[in-house]
Amino acid sequence: MGTSWHLGVDVGSVHIKVAAVAPQGKQHLWVRPAGGKPLDVFTELLENEVRRSVSNAPVCLAVTGIGQDLLDGVAGVHMVNEIMATARAAAHLFPGIRTVVDMGGQFSKWILLTGSGPNPHEVRDFVTNGLCAAGTGAFLQRQASRLQISVEALGKMASTSPKGCTIAGRCTVFAKSDMIHLQQKGTPTEEIAYGLCLALVRTFMTTVMHGRKVTLPVLLVGGGAVNPGLVRAFREVLGSEDAVIVPEKPTCLGALGAAQIVCAEQAEATLLEALVESLANRPAVSFFEDIAALEPLGAPGRAEAALS
């Protein structure tokens, strides 16, 4: 692996995730709310937590995620496809895994891996939600707002509800109509909450996956994996508790995979100070308001970890 540290950053719609892989293989992971200004958040992470970890060692940086273009053109930054990054980390952490569902605030993905042979991380097939928000965390946020609760509260309610009611998940207009009808009937809010989670999962299976066969178990990652209501809904729809695996840090696979890819490609390293200076000289950039306003699906907060 040489003497360089390998950094991966996943610029998501809600959080910035950074992975730092040491020359000896030890991994550090950080998650911070993007707050609509992901470059500022990332630069602050580099100047503080990352600097304390890597000291004066050279670094190789790879960036992935919905906002990766914000770092386009920065010297020493390598762009990595987010499907490939998630696939690489999934195969590394869970040998033999074939199906990955990445449920984010703005985008969701289904990824099928080879799972074996010399390249178990190789992507055999994949699909995303495209331009439609159906099958993503944005659907839950809209409905939670109508219930006048946070997405985090909705997830907690859904995880303990005795049952979920039937709600249309393919269209927010139909979902709103169903919710109004259920509230008029006096349906408990927790049953509506779990019904929304079930609706989101079923919409993902039919509208995003388009009826593709699911190879179990499913590795559930992204913000949806920290929402207990969504995890429960996936397990119910897929038929068992064992059908869904949730990793310890489900939002960090993109960042970790990007770091692993830039390591495997033996990319050219740069000094951390030079990287911070390049970022500091870039004009301030913010996400569009509709993206910046998205809530965390499960509020992972200021998570950070050091892994062996």
Residue, then its C-alpha position, 0 to 999 in steps of 0.5 A: m500500500g506504500t506510505s500514502w493515506h487513501l481518502g474517499v469522500d462521498v458528497g451526499s444530498v444530506h451528509i458528507k462522508v469521509a473515509a481515511v485508510a492508513p498505509q497499514g490498513k486501519q480505517h477512519l470514518w467520519v459523517r457530517p451534515a452537509g448543511g447545503k455547503p458540502l465544500d465548507v464541511f469537507t474542508e473543515l474535516l480535512e483541516n481538523e479530524v483528517r489532519r490529526s489522523v494522517s499528520n504529514a503523510p501524502v494522501c490520495l483523494a477520491v470523490t464520489g456521490i451526488g455532489q462529486d462535481l463540486l470537486d471537479g478540477v481540484a488538483g489531486v482529486h480523482m473522480v469515482n463512480e458511486i455505483m462502483a464505490t459502493a460495490r467495492a466496499a460491499a464486496h470487501l466488508f461482506p464477502g459473497i454478497r450479491t445484492v446491495v440496496d442503497m437508499g438515499g435522501q435524493f437517489s436510491k439504487w439496486i446493485l447486483l454483484t458477481g459476489s465470487g471469483p477474482n473480482p467479486h465487486e464487479v457489477r453485473d447489473f444496476v438500476t437507479n430511481g432516475l428523476c422520480a423521487a418515488g422509492t427514495g427518502a424524499f418521499l418519506q420526508r414529504q409525508a412526515s412533514r404532512l404528519q408534522i413530525s420529523v423523518e427520524a420520529l416517523g422511523k421510530m414510530a414505524s419500527t414499533s407499530p403493531k401493523g401498517c396501513t395501506i398507502a399508495g407509494r408511487c405518487t405523493v398526491f395519492a399518498k396524501s389522499d390516503m393519509i387524509h382518509l386514514q386520519q379522518k378514520g382515526t387511524p393511529t399515527e404509528e400505523i400510518a408511519y409504518g404504512l408509509c415505510l412499507a409503501l416506499v419499499r414496495t415502490f422501490m421493488t416495483t418502480v425502481m427495480h422493475g420486477r428484477k429478481v432479488t438475490l438474498p440476503v440484501l445489504l441495505v446501505g445509505g440513509g435508509a439503513v439507519n431508519p428502523g422503520l424502513v429496515r423493518a419494512f424491507r425485512e417484512v417485504l422480503g420475508s424474513e429478518d435474515a433477508v436484510i443485512v445492515p452494516e455497522k456504518p451503513t452511510c459510509l460505504g461509498a466513501l470507503g469504496a472510493a478510498q479502496i479504488v484509489c488505493a488499487e489504482q495506485a493514484e498519484a498522491t499529494l500533500l494534505e496542505a496543498l489539497v486544503e489550499s486548493l479547496a480554500n481557493r474555490p468559490a463558495v458553492s451551495f446545493f440547490e435549496d430542495i436538496a439542502a433542505l432534505e432531512p436525514l432519514g435516521a439522523p446518524g449525527r456526528a458519527e465517527a469511528a476508527l476501524s481495524 
